[in-house]
Amino acid sequence: MSRNKSLLTAANIAFARRHWPTECSKDVLSKLRELTTTFSVSVMRGEVCLINGAWYVNNAGLMRIAQKRRCIGIHSRLLAQFCDAAQSRWVFKATVFRSHNSKGFTGYGDADPTNVSPVVRGAEMRVAETRAVNRALRKAYGIGLCSVEELGWEPKSLGPSIPQRPSSVTNSNGNQNGSPRLRDRLCLLIRQHQLDANLVKAYAADSCGTPNLRDATREQIETFITNLADWATKDRAALLCKLNSYARSEEVTS
């Protein structure tokens, strides 16, 4: 077991250094070693990810930890008194039972259009339940990391001293009618699902039918981001195979 953890730690550190070379400080790698030793999480499987110099676990990682610790069950229910279907606001309560004699560890999760990423708009109910389950799992197994799914969405806005331009004038990476920057949305998606940024850009340009991504229209990029998010959520393995085909194409052309 000790040897397996040592191998996993080495693999995690190598992967992190390769994918986040500018963010992998000594403290960041030290934290990764601690996480690997304690919970046996895998960066390669996307169970934890590095965002702005901090490690975040995700639902897949939490479920894997629960499975290894022989979690007995998870119960979740909708708290109707706090919900508003018309506003797409949902609140869930989840309870994790570590053993047959466990009284349970409870967590709450809420979601509405103001605190979820645009790529999952329309799925607020599922996001709320996932957040509740994640919080309950983190309590049950003493995991101090915030989960990726619990992160809210805070679109950048122009400061009061900067005059806003008419919404009809925008480029493919700018804001329009106060919506988040497309580049920010795509970067967040890449980080959440541990994708290769260069391969995603190549795939995006090909999907948009343009030599470079910067030549695509805003509508084309929005459509691509929506489809990429859906594919990454439903079948990440198939998406990785698709992206790897662009890596092979680059090798042939070079």
Secondary structure, 3 states (H helix, E strand, C coil): CHHHHHHHHHHHHHHHHHHCCCCCCHHHHHHHHHHHHHHCCCCCCCCEEEECCEEEECHHHHHHHHHHCCCCEEEEEECHHHCEHHHCEEEEEEEEECCCCCCCEEEEEEECCCCCCHHHCCCHHHHHHHHHHHHHHHHHCCCCCCEHHHCCCCCCCCCCCCCCCCCCCCCCCCCCCCCCCHHHHHHHHHHHCCCCHHHHHHHHHHHHCCCCHHHCCHHHHHHHHHHHHHHHHHCHHHHHHHHHHHHHHHHHHC
